[in-house]
Amino acid sequence: MKLAYTILYVSDVPASLGFFEAAFGMTRKFLHESGTYGELKTGETTLSFAAHELGDMNFPGGHVHADTSAQPLGFEIGLVTDDVEKAHSRALAAGAREMAAPVRKPWGQTVSYVRCPDGLLVELCTAVGG
């Protein structure tokens, strides 16, 4: 078994793809003509976005929408970079909200947190041990 993709349910798939392209420099892999599903190139694991209506169809009673939740949901997307400060600033300039400014952890890793316009929580960090 291996992790092939992560699907995030959002209000506006093209807008979320565009934000991740602008904020994190990712490249679009695919956007369905309906605009309800899209993917980004992120390496071996695909980061996917699907419209809330697709999620609501999959789960009786619906699901929690990250963009309407006052607090971030109990998960994050972790993006590794050599320059957390620069990545953090770029994400804020693209429309993210700062949750925690970059800080160096006791184990040597630099970490920050931003919340995307679609409500998703993203950790920006150096590699563990670096």
Secondary structure, DSSP 8 states (H G I E B T S, - for coil): ----EEEEEES-HHHHHHHHHHHH--EEEEE-TTSSEEEEE-SSSEEEEEEHHHHHHHSTT----GGG-SS--S--EEEE-S-HHHHHHHHHHTT-EEEEEEEE-TTS-EEEEEE-TTS-EEEEE--TT-
